[in-house]
Amino acid sequence: MSAQEGKAHDVRNLSEQAYDLVRRDILNGELFPNDKIQVDVLSSRYGIGSVPLREALNRLSSEGLVERKSHRGFFVTAISMANLEELVKTRIWLETLALRESMANGDEAWEEALVVSCHRLTRTHRRLPAEAGREAAEEWEERHKEFHLLLLSRCESSWLLNFCSTMMDQAVRYRNLSMNTNPSRARREGAAAEHQALLDAVLEHDPERACDLLADHYRTTLSGLRHVIPDEREDVIGLAAKSAN
């Protein structure tokens, strides 16, 4: 490898690191919706240069987590109740389709993997970073996404799975902002029961009930977020003030 190729390889590696770090902080609500992203501040925070950081921000812009405004720089993409409602509606459309196809193609190995995944999720207590540190808080999100993606994994469409995965990541922002402003133990416990009921319906080979339970699971989460997510008439500053208190 030439020196020039080695330098380009290092930049790509740093860009990947920057992407992971910025994405994590956006999903965890540490970089707040509508916040202007100060490249020099993040460069100092992560110990990564501005060039790989800008590459990471451009990539996150294509995924909808960052918005690039002409002559103004990068901003964390705004949120609203209207956007969340659209996200939930689209998730229900696509994920129930994927779940139905996945159940039609599923086998014993897939069902056993689901049982293990749900068990791991149940044993992973959902905690806020302030309660248990960032790594413990992130573990639940990883287990949660693993379970939900596994439910859809036999749909035989990589396009559909990629769309569903992207929407899951978008939903994490809303859940974590809600948890940071108004943590609810009851909702955490309710979600665990919903996951178990969904697993039971899959194991009983009842796609109608499984799809209904999945849709209800997302609608319940949506309902619980209505009092903390701004609608189209509200400014996200109000939510930021709640988070700061």
TIDRENRO-399854 format. One record per residue (C-alpha): residue number from 1; x, y, z. Coordinates in steps of 0.02 Angstrom, whole numbers. Last residue first. Example, Ala and Ser with C-alpha at 12.3 -4.5 7.8 and 13.67 -1.06 7.14 Angstrom:
(2; (684; -53; 357))
(1; (615; -225; 390))
***
This chain:
(245; (-1724; 1022; 1703))
(244; (-1619; 1019; 1544))
(243; (-1730; 890; 1459))
(242; (-1885; 995; 1491))
(241; (-1801; 1148; 1417))
(240; (-1752; 1049; 1262))
(239; (-1933; 997; 1241))
(238; (-1987; 1178; 1243))
(237; (-1849; 1222; 1120))
(236; (-1929; 1098; 998))
(235; (-2050; 1233; 948))
(234; (-2234; 1194; 945))
(233; (-2361; 1216; 806))
(232; (-2312; 1060; 708))
(231; (-2322; 950; 864))
(230; (-2189; 939; 998))
(229; (-2146; 769; 1075))
(228; (-2169; 754; 1263))
(227; (-2357; 735; 1290))
(226; (-2387; 630; 1134))
(225; (-2249; 505; 1172))
(224; (-2354; 379; 1268))
(223; (-2479; 368; 1126))
(222; (-2342; 329; 1002))
(221; (-2275; 188; 1112))
(220; (-2449; 114; 1121))
(219; (-2469; 131; 932))
(218; (-2305; 38; 905))
(217; (-2354; -111; 1013))
(216; (-2531; -108; 942))
(215; (-2460; -131; 766))
(214; (-2350; -276; 824))
(213; (-2495; -355; 916))
(212; (-2608; -344; 763))
(211; (-2471; -421; 655))
(210; (-2446; -564; 777))
(209; (-2634; -592; 793))
(208; (-2655; -607; 604))
(207; (-2495; -708; 583))
(206; (-2548; -845; 706))
(205; (-2412; -978; 697))
(204; (-2420; -1014; 885))
(203; (-2235; -971; 896))
(202; (-2270; -804; 813))
(201; (-2415; -766; 930))
(200; (-2308; -810; 1081))
(199; (-2168; -695; 1022))
(198; (-2289; -550; 1007))
(197; (-2357; -584; 1181))
(196; (-2180; -587; 1250))
(195; (-2136; -422; 1165))
(194; (-2294; -342; 1232))
(193; (-2256; -400; 1409))
(192; (-2082; -321; 1399))
(191; (-2157; -160; 1330))
(190; (-2274; -148; 1479))
(189; (-2128; -157; 1602))
(188; (-2038; -12; 1518))
(187; (-2201; 83; 1502))
(186; (-2236; 64; 1688))
(185; (-2059; 121; 1732))
(184; (-2089; 284; 1641))
(183; (-1948; 408; 1610))
(182; (-2009; 584; 1570))
(181; (-1882; 698; 1488))
(180; (-1738; 578; 1454))
(179; (-1853; 430; 1419))
(178; (-1953; 533; 1295))
(177; (-1796; 592; 1206))
(176; (-1738; 411; 1204))
(175; (-1899; 348; 1127))
(174; (-1904; 484; 995))
(173; (-1725; 458; 939))
(172; (-1746; 269; 939))
(171; (-1889; 285; 814))
(170; (-1769; 347; 680))
(169; (-1660; 194; 707))
(168; (-1809; 78; 688))
(167; (-1855; 170; 527))
(166; (-1683; 133; 455))
(165; (-1696; -51; 502))
(164; (-1867; -64; 421))
(163; (-1803; 11; 258))
(162; (-1653; -106; 260))
(161; (-1764; -257; 293))
(160; (-1878; -211; 148))
(159; (-1733; -193; 29))
(158; (-1654; -357; 90))
(157; (-1815; -447; 46))
(156; (-1833; -631; 93))
(155; (-1958; -597; 235))
(154; (-1859; -715; 347))
(153; (-1776; -577; 449))
(152; (-1935; -488; 503))
(151; (-1945; -556; 681))
(150; (-1755; -552; 688))
(149; (-1761; -365; 654))
(148; (-1875; -338; 805))
(147; (-1768; -445; 920))
(146; (-1602; -369; 868))
(145; (-1675; -194; 880))
(144; (-1724; -224; 1060))
(143; (-1560; -308; 1106))
(142; (-1462; -160; 1039))
(141; (-1577; -34; 1123))
(140; (-1561; -127; 1288))
(139; (-1370; -126; 1276))
(138; (-1368; 61; 1245))
(137; (-1424; 100; 1423))
(136; (-1291; -14; 1497))
(135; (-1156; 66; 1388))
(134; (-1211; 243; 1428))
(133; (-1205; 230; 1618))
(132; (-1325; 147; 1739))
(131; (-1451; 272; 1803))
(130; (-1395; 430; 1715))
(129; (-1380; 333; 1551))
(128; (-1563; 283; 1573))
(127; (-1605; 101; 1603))
(126; (-1696; -37; 1512))
(125; (-1663; -200; 1601))
(124; (-1583; -333; 1491))
(123; (-1657; -498; 1549))
(122; (-1812; -471; 1442))
(121; (-1706; -431; 1289))
(120; (-1600; -586; 1312))
(119; (-1755; -694; 1328))
(118; (-1830; -614; 1173))
(117; (-1672; -654; 1075))
(116; (-1666; -834; 1137))
(115; (-1849; -864; 1093))
(114; (-1824; -781; 924))
(113; (-1673; -891; 885))
(112; (-1777; -1046; 926))
(111; (-1913; -986; 806))
(110; (-1786; -958; 668))
(109; (-1712; -1132; 693))
(108; (-1885; -1209; 690))
(107; (-1930; -1131; 523))
(106; (-1993; -966; 458))
(105; (-2045; -933; 278))
(104; (-2230; -893; 309))
(103; (-2183; -808; 472))
(102; (-2060; -697; 381))
(101; (-2188; -650; 250))
(100; (-2314; -597; 383))
(99; (-2178; -506; 480))
(98; (-2119; -411; 325))
(97; (-2295; -353; 284))
(96; (-2326; -308; 466))
(95; (-2160; -215; 463))
(94; (-2199; -114; 308))
(93; (-2370; -43; 347))
(92; (-2342; -31; 535))
(91; (-2177; 58; 509))
(90; (-2259; 180; 388))
(89; (-2393; 226; 514))
(88; (-2264; 243; 653))
(87; (-2154; 358; 547))
(86; (-2302; 465; 492))
(85; (-2357; 485; 674))
(84; (-2178; 528; 722))
(83; (-2168; 660; 586))
(82; (-2331; 740; 644))
(81; (-2273; 735; 825))
(80; (-2119; 833; 778))
(79; (-1932; 807; 761))
(78; (-1794; 914; 689))
(77; (-1640; 845; 602))
(76; (-1478; 884; 694))
(75; (-1402; 1030; 601))
(74; (-1256; 1048; 480))
(73; (-1192; 1209; 403))
(72; (-1273; 1376; 375))
(71; (-1226; 1422; 195))
(70; (-1357; 1299; 128))
(69; (-1430; 1192; 265))
(68; (-1369; 1014; 288))
(67; (-1489; 909; 390))
(66; (-1432; 765; 499))
(65; (-1526; 607; 549))
(64; (-1609; 585; 379))
(63; (-1500; 443; 315))
(62; (-1422; 548; 176))
(61; (-1379; 679; 307))
(60; (-1294; 547; 412))
(59; (-1177; 513; 266))
(58; (-1140; 699; 245))
(57; (-1108; 710; 432))
(56; (-985; 565; 425))
(55; (-888; 646; 281))
(54; (-886; 809; 379))
(53; (-814; 718; 529))
(52; (-682; 633; 422))
(51; (-622; 805; 363))
(50; (-640; 894; 531))
(49; (-515; 787; 623))
(48; (-559; 661; 759))
(47; (-522; 676; 946))
(46; (-704; 643; 985))
(45; (-742; 800; 1087))
(44; (-614; 909; 1000))
(43; (-680; 866; 827))
(42; (-857; 880; 894))
(41; (-825; 1059; 948))
(40; (-739; 1102; 783))
(39; (-883; 1029; 683))
(38; (-1014; 1128; 777))
(37; (-1178; 1040; 739))
(36; (-1320; 1164; 751))
(35; (-1453; 1091; 864))
(34; (-1625; 1071; 783))
(33; (-1654; 906; 874))
(32; (-1530; 880; 1017))
(31; (-1360; 798; 1013))
(30; (-1363; 697; 1173))
(29; (-1531; 623; 1123))
(28; (-1466; 444; 1122))
(27; (-1499; 428; 935))
(26; (-1404; 588; 899))
(25; (-1258; 541; 1012))
(24; (-1245; 368; 934))
(23; (-1250; 437; 757))
(22; (-1112; 561; 799))
(21; (-1001; 424; 872))
(20; (-1033; 291; 738))
(19; (-1007; 414; 595))
(18; (-849; 483; 674))
(17; (-778; 308; 689))
(16; (-822; 270; 509))
(15; (-743; 434; 453))
(14; (-588; 392; 553))
(13; (-572; 227; 460))
(12; (-600; 313; 293))
(11; (-469; 444; 335))
(10; (-345; 307; 382))
(9; (-375; 217; 217))
(8; (-346; 379; 120))
(7; (-181; 402; 212))
(6; (-129; 224; 174))
(5; (-170; 246; -10))
(4; (-63; 402; -16))
(3; (80; 315; 74))
(2; (70; 170; -49))
(1; (0; 0; 0))
***
